[in-house]
Amino acid sequence: MSGKPTSFDIAQLAGVSQPTVSRALRGSPTVSEQTRKRIEAIAQQLNYKVDKNASSLRRRETNTLALLFYEDPMPDATIINPFFLSMLGAITQTCSRHGYDLLISMQQFSSDWHVDFEESRKADGIILLGHGDFEPYRAKLDRLMEQGTHFVRWGPARDAGLGVVVGSDNFHGGQQATSHLIGLGRKRIAFLGEANSHYPEFNDRHQGYLQAQAEAGLKADPRLYRMAHTDQCGHDAVCQLLAEGLEFDAIFAASDLIALGAMRALQEYGRDIPKDVSVIGFDDILAASLARPPLTTVQQDYKRAGEVLVETLIGTIRAEPVESIALPCKLVVRKSCGAK
């Protein structure tokens, strides 16, 4: 090795990334004690001195938080799920109360936004919202973790291995919705959503749907499960069920958008809601209460969600102890579910 040793030299000898070296040498709690000690020992061997002025400059605070929407694989990429738009107001207000500005950006999956953020220092931390297919983003979340970037994301709180997560209790929300339908005497309940790792929140709602039926002594018919993630998918799924002649007396949709599409298909086929088919959605977006008939739905507390996202991110920036959280959901009963 020639010349003055650098953090990249330490990273190569320690078998870690350069950002990990930087975090370790400034005492960041995101680096394990074992890794930190190994890095410090190598730095001492190389007689490496931390440039405190440069380090302070790199750690400068902007008093700005970044809200990054993932690119959602929708037919129109400019559309943002109305639930996240509802949450946006609470996020903005909470930032203001804590003295932070808010930078909002839509991030394309093809871009290296996780690298761009680390280099630009535009904000002190990131709130991540609105991914469609979750699986492609795992590697980028791993990179954010490795860089020591302060971030919090909206999603299933059980999946806490990729940073701090704020989300809703999707399992119990799905269980509550399905139990309500069963209490109305419905026994052939279709599920419209995507029950897999690509859509983990939908998957949790589906697991709650299955659990509620098992507890009631019912066996879910796998033919009544249809993959859907948009209003058009919900419409097409119901059209398919009806075309196949499958009997069903209720629908639990994994989102309000899916449920609204399903209701449109039922009405096109002359099916009465709720006499012939009861329908429940998930989210409680504004359009749910304006639908005809008004949609019964599982309400996610978007106001509290926005507050917790911001406050949790500020906690991570200040190196305070924070943890993932699942916020409770509430069933809001409207006319799309008939009385027993």
C-alpha positions in Angstrom: 0.0 0.0 0.0 1.4 3.4 -1.0 0.4 6.9 0.1 -2.0 7.9 2.8 -4.4 5.1 3.8 -8.1 5.6 3.0 -11.3 4.2 4.3 -11.5 2.2 1.1 -8.2 0.4 2.0 -9.8 -0.5 5.4 -12.9 -1.7 3.7 -10.9 -4.0 1.4 -9.0 -5.5 4.3 -12.1 -5.8 6.6 -14.2 -7.3 3.8 -16.9 -4.7 4.2 -18.2 -1.7 2.2 -16.7 1.7 2.5 -19.9 3.2 4.0 -19.8 0.5 6.7 -16.2 1.6 7.6 -17.4 5.2 7.8 -20.3 4.3 10.1 -18.1 2.1 12.3 -15.5 4.8 12.8 -18.1 7.4 13.8 -19.7 5.0 16.3 -23.0 4.3 14.5 -25.2 1.8 16.3 -26.1 0.2 12.9 -22.7 -1.6 12.9 -22.2 -4.7 15.1 -19.7 -4.4 17.8 -17.7 -7.3 16.4 -17.4 -5.6 13.0 -16.7 -2.2 14.5 -13.8 -3.6 16.6 -12.3 -5.3 13.5 -12.5 -2.1 11.5 -11.0 -0.1 14.4 -8.1 -2.5 14.7 -7.3 -2.3 11.0 -7.5 1.5 11.1 -5.0 1.5 14.0 -2.7 -0.8 12.1 -2.7 1.5 9.1 -2.4 4.6 11.3 -5.5 5.9 9.7 -6.8 9.2 11.0 -10.4 10.3 10.7 -10.8 13.8 9.1 -13.1 15.2 11.7 -13.9 18.3 9.6 -14.9 16.2 6.6 -16.8 13.8 8.8 -18.8 16.7 10.3 -19.5 18.0 6.8 -20.8 14.6 5.6 -23.1 14.4 8.7 -24.5 17.8 8.1 -28.3 18.0 8.7 -30.6 19.5 6.1 -33.8 19.5 8.3 -35.4 17.9 5.3 -37.0 14.5 5.0 -37.5 12.7 1.7 -40.8 10.9 0.8 -40.1 8.5 -2.0 -42.9 6.8 -3.8 -41.8 3.6 -5.5 -42.7 3.2 -9.2 -45.9 1.1 -9.2 -46.4 -1.3 -12.1 -49.9 0.2 -13.0 -51.2 0.8 -16.5 -50.8 4.5 -15.8 -47.6 5.1 -13.8 -48.7 8.6 -12.8 -51.5 7.2 -10.6 -50.8 7.0 -6.9 -52.9 4.8 -4.6 -55.5 7.1 -3.0 -54.7 5.6 0.4 -51.1 7.0 0.2 -52.5 10.4 -0.9 -54.6 10.5 2.3 -51.5 9.7 4.3 -49.5 12.5 2.7 -51.4 15.2 4.5 -50.6 13.7 7.9 -46.9 13.2 6.9 -46.7 16.9 5.8 -48.3 18.2 9.0 -46.1 16.0 11.3 -42.9 17.2 9.5 -44.0 20.8 10.0 -44.6 20.2 13.7 -41.1 18.8 14.1 -39.5 21.6 12.1 -38.7 19.5 8.9 -39.3 20.3 5.3 -40.6 17.5 3.1 -39.1 16.5 -0.3 -41.4 14.3 -2.4 -40.2 12.2 -5.4 -41.4 9.4 -7.6 -38.7 6.8 -8.0 -38.3 4.6 -11.0 -37.3 1.0 -10.3 -34.7 1.2 -13.1 -32.8 4.1 -11.4 -30.2 3.9 -8.7 -32.1 6.3 -6.4 -30.7 4.5 -3.3 -27.1 5.5 -4.5 -28.2 8.9 -5.6 -29.6 9.8 -2.2 -26.5 8.6 -0.4 -24.3 10.8 -2.6 -26.5 13.9 -2.8 -27.3 14.4 0.9 -30.6 16.0 -0.1 -32.3 15.0 3.2 -31.6 13.5 6.6 -33.7 10.4 6.0 -36.2 8.7 3.7 -39.8 7.5 4.0 -40.6 4.8 1.5 -44.2 4.4 0.3 -46.2 2.6 -2.3 -44.3 -0.3 -3.8 -46.4 -2.5 -6.0 -44.4 -5.7 -6.5 -42.2 -5.9 -3.3 -39.7 -8.5 -4.4 -37.6 -6.4 -6.9 -37.0 -3.8 -4.1 -35.3 -6.2 -1.6 -31.8 -5.7 -3.0 -32.2 -1.9 -2.9 -33.4 -2.0 0.7 -30.4 -4.1 1.5 -28.2 -1.5 -0.1 -29.8 1.3 2.0 -29.2 -0.9 5.1 -25.5 -1.4 4.1 -25.0 2.4 3.5 -26.4 3.2 7.0 -29.1 5.4 5.4 -31.8 6.5 7.8 -35.1 5.3 6.4 -38.4 3.9 7.4 -40.9 2.2 5.1 -44.6 1.4 5.0 -45.3 -2.3 4.8 -46.0 -5.5 6.8 -44.4 -5.0 10.3 -43.6 -8.7 10.4 -41.0 -8.3 7.7 -38.6 -6.2 9.9 -35.4 -7.6 8.5 -35.1 -4.8 6.0 -35.1 -1.7 8.1 -37.8 -0.3 10.5 -41.3 -0.9 9.2 -44.6 0.9 10.0 -47.7 -0.8 8.8 -51.2 -2.0 9.6 -52.3 -5.2 11.3 -53.3 -6.8 7.9 -53.9 -10.3 9.3 -56.4 -9.3 11.9 -58.0 -6.8 9.4 -58.6 -9.7 7.0 -59.8 -11.9 9.8 -62.2 -9.2 11.0 -63.7 -8.6 7.5 -64.2 -12.3 6.8 -65.7 -13.0 10.2 -68.2 -10.2 9.6 -69.2 -11.8 6.3 -69.6 -15.2 8.0 -71.7 -13.5 10.7 -74.1 -12.4 7.9 -74.5 -16.0 6.9 -72.2 -15.8 3.9 -70.4 -19.1 3.3 -69.0 -18.8 -0.3 -66.6 -15.9 0.1 -64.3 -15.0 -2.8 -60.9 -13.4 -2.2 -59.5 -10.9 -4.7 -55.9 -10.0 -4.2 -52.4 -11.5 -4.5 -51.5 -13.9 -1.8 -47.7 -14.2 -2.2 -44.4 -12.6 -1.2 -44.7 -10.1 -4.0 -47.6 -8.5 -2.2 -47.0 -9.2 1.5 -49.7 -7.0 2.8 -52.3 -8.6 0.6 -50.9 -12.0 1.6 -51.4 -11.2 5.3 -55.0 -10.2 4.6 -55.5 -13.5 2.8 -54.1 -15.4 5.7 -56.7 -13.6 8.0 -59.4 -14.6 5.5 -58.4 -18.2 5.7 -58.1 -18.2 9.5 -61.6 -16.7 10.0 -63.1 -19.4 7.8 -61.2 -22.2 9.6 -62.4 -20.9 13.0 -66.0 -21.0 11.7 -65.6 -24.5 10.4 -65.7 -23.5 6.8 -63.2 -24.6 4.1 -62.2 -21.9 1.7 -62.7 -22.9 -2.0 -59.4 -22.3 -3.8 -61.4 -21.6 -7.0 -62.8 -18.4 -5.4 -59.3 -17.0 -5.0 -58.4 -14.7 -7.9 -55.2 -12.6 -8.3 -55.9 -8.9 -8.5 -54.2 -5.6 -7.6 -56.1 -2.9 -9.5 -59.7 -1.9 -10.0 -59.6 -3.3 -13.5 -58.2 -6.6 -12.1 -61.1 -6.7 -9.6 -63.6 -6.2 -12.4 -62.1 -8.8 -14.6 -61.8 -11.4 -11.7 -65.5 -11.1 -11.0 -66.4 -11.4 -14.7 -64.3 -14.5 -14.8 -65.9 -16.0 -11.7 -69.4 -15.4 -13.2 -68.4 -16.7 -16.6 -67.2 -19.9 -15.0 -70.5 -20.3 -13.2 -69.0 -20.4 -9.7 -71.3 -19.7 -6.8 -70.3 -17.1 -4.3 -72.3 -14.9 -2.0 -69.6 -12.5 -0.8 -66.3 -10.9 -1.8 -63.4 -9.8 0.4 -61.1 -7.7 -1.7 -57.5 -6.9 -0.6 -58.0 -3.2 -1.4 -60.9 -0.7 -1.9 -59.8 -0.2 -5.5 -60.1 -3.9 -6.2 -63.5 -4.0 -4.4 -64.8 -1.0 -6.5 -63.9 -2.8 -9.7 -65.6 -6.0 -8.4 -68.8 -4.0 -7.6 -68.8 -2.6 -11.1 -68.7 -6.0 -12.6 -71.5 -7.3 -10.3 -73.7 -4.4 -11.4 -73.0 -5.0 -15.1 -74.1 -8.6 -14.6 -77.3 -7.5 -12.8 -76.2 -8.9 -9.4 -77.7 -7.0 -6.4 -75.3 -5.7 -3.8 -75.6 -6.7 -1.0 -78.7 -9.0 -1.6 -76.9 -11.4 -3.9 -73.3 -10.6 -3.0 -71.9 -8.8 0.0 -68.6 -6.9 -0.7 -65.9 -5.7 1.7 -62.7 -3.8 0.7 -59.6 -2.7 2.6 -58.2 0.8 3.2 -61.2 3.1 3.5 -60.3 5.6 0.7 -62.7 8.4 0.1 -64.2 6.7 -2.9 -65.4 3.8 -0.6 -68.0 6.0 1.1 -69.0 7.6 -2.2 -69.7 4.3 -4.0 -73.2 3.1 -4.7 -73.9 1.3 -2.5 -71.3 2.7 0.0 -68.5 0.1 0.5 -67.9 -1.7 3.7 -64.2 -1.7 4.3 -61.3 -2.3 6.7 -60.1 1.1 7.7 -56.3 1.8 8.0 -55.6 4.8 10.2 -53.8 7.0 7.6 -53.5 9.9 10.0 -51.8 7.9 12.7 -49.7 6.1 10.0 -48.3 9.4 8.7 -47.5 10.6 12.2 -45.7 7.4 13.2 -43.7 7.2 9.9 -42.3 10.7 10.5 -41.7 10.3 14.2 -40.0 6.9 13.7 -37.7 8.3 11.0 -36.8 11.3 13.2 -36.0 8.8 16.0 -33.6 6.8 13.8 -31.9 10.1 12.7 -31.4 11.0 16.3 -30.1 7.5 17.1 -33.0 6.9 19.5 -34.4 3.3 20.0 -37.2 2.7 17.5 -39.0 -0.5 16.5 -41.4 -1.7 13.8 -45.0 -1.4 14.5 -48.3 -2.7 13.2 -51.2 -0.3 13.7 -54.7 -1.7 14.4 -57.4 -1.6 11.8 -61.1 -1.1 12.2 -64.1 -2.4 10.2 -66.3 0.3 8.8 -69.7 -1.2 8.0 -71.7 0.4 5.1 -74.4 -0.8 2.8 -72.4 -3.1 0.6 -72.9 -5.7 3.3 -76.6 -6.6 4.1 -78.0 -7.5 7.5 -78.2 -11.2 8.4 
